[in-house]
């Protein structure tokens, strides 16, 4: 498999929140482990990536919900779409269609840096502005919960969230 099917962890992916950065580094490591896995181990490693991604997205969604971001916000929708495709890839791989795993990894490698540097960076900034501590999943003492504008969906401000 080519290097285009791997992600490199770098300072460009650091968002300044230790828990987010740790979760993202684990995601990158699991994407790369799936790429590197022997064919007879590819599905079990992919399933680890899928399980991690389910929790990764649930974690961010708990944070968004705690800060009053509604479930119809674009960030939730992107998570839902990615998980649906990842789960379909797992279903197909379980039926012997293993090539879909490599295609999914290629798509994740293309998608993740942009998602992290737009939606997740906006979320981290929003959480910090609101005084939300991702380590404890609580608001810091004195936090003003309704003071921040919603984070960006990664598009021009005059365009609706998709």
N, C-alpha and C positions, 0 to 999 in steps of 0.2 A: 504494500500500500504506500502511496506517495506521501510526502511531507504535507501536502495540501489537506490531508485527512487528520492532521494533528493541530493542536492549539499550543502555543507557547505561553507559559505564564510569565508575565512581565509587569513592570511598573505601570504600563499603560492600562492594565486591567484593574489596578488598585483603585478602590473607590473611597477609601478613608474610613471605613467602618469595619472593625476587626472581624465581626461575625459574618458579615456579607463577604468580605474578602476571603475568609477561610472557606466558606461554603462554595464560593466561585472557584477557588483553587482546587477543591475536591472535585468539582464538576469537570474542570479541565483535565485533571489527572485521570478521571474515569473515562472521559472521551478518548484520551490517548491510550489508556489501557485496553479499551475496546478495539481500537485500531491495531494495537500490537498483539492482541490475543490470537493464539493458534485457532484454526478453524473449529476444532472441537470444543474450544472454550469461549468462542465469541458470543454465543447466546447467553451463557451464565454471566459473563462480564457485562454485556449489554443490559441484562436484567438488573444488575447492581446499579448501573448508570440510571436506568429508568426509576428504580426505587429511590435513589438519591434525588433525582429531579422532582419526583412527586413531593418529597419532603422539602426540598429547596424552594419550590414554588409555594407550597403551603405555608412555609415560614414567612416569606415575603407577603403573602396574602393575609396572614394574621396581623402583621405589622400595619398593612394598609387599612384593614378593617378597624384596628385599634385607633387609628388616626382619623377615622370617619370617611375614608375613601369608599365609595359605593362599589358593589360587585360588578356594575356595568362599566366601570372604568376600563380603558383600553389595556392596561397592564394585565388585568385579570384575563381578558380575552386572549391576549397573546399566549399566556401560560396555558390556557385551555386548549388552544389550537395546537401548540407544540406537544402537549401531553397526548392529545388524541392521536396525532400522527405517530408518536413514539409507541403508544400502546398498539396501534394497528401493525406497526413494524414487528413488535413482539409476537402478535398473533400470527402473522405470516411466517415469521422465523420458526415458530413452534410447529408450523405445518410444512417445514422444509424449505421455505423460500428465504434462505439466508442472505442472499445478495441485498435484500432491503436494509439489512443492518449497516452495510458499508455506505449505502445511499443516505441513510439517516445520519450517520456520523459526518458525512460530507456536508449535509445541510446544517447540522449543528455547528460545525466549524465555521461555516459561512455566517450563520445567524448570531451566535453568541457574542462576539466582540461588539457588534452594533447594539444589541439589546443591553448588554452590560453598561456600555458607555452612554446610552441615552436613557432608557427607562429606569434601569437600576441606579444609575448615577443620580437621576432626578429624584428617585425614591429616597436614596441615602441623604441627599441634601434636604429634602422635605422632612424626613424623620429627625434630622439634626436640628432643623429650624423649629420644629414642634417640641423639641426636648424629649424625644422618644429614645430610650436606651434599648438597643437590640439585644444586648447581653442578658438583661433582666426582663425584657419585654414589658417594661413599665415606663411611665413618664417620670422624668426627673422632677424633683421638688421645685415648685415655682413655674413649671412649664405652662405656657398659654396654649391650650390645645387647638384653638381655632384661628391662630395667627397667620398661618402660611397658606399661600395659594397652592392649588393642586399641582403636583409635578407634571412635567411635560410628557406627552405620549411620543415624543420624538419627531414631531411634525411642526409645520408653521403654526403659530398661535391662532390664525384665522381659519384653520381647517379643523373639522370635527375629528374626534377620536374614532378610530376604526374598530 
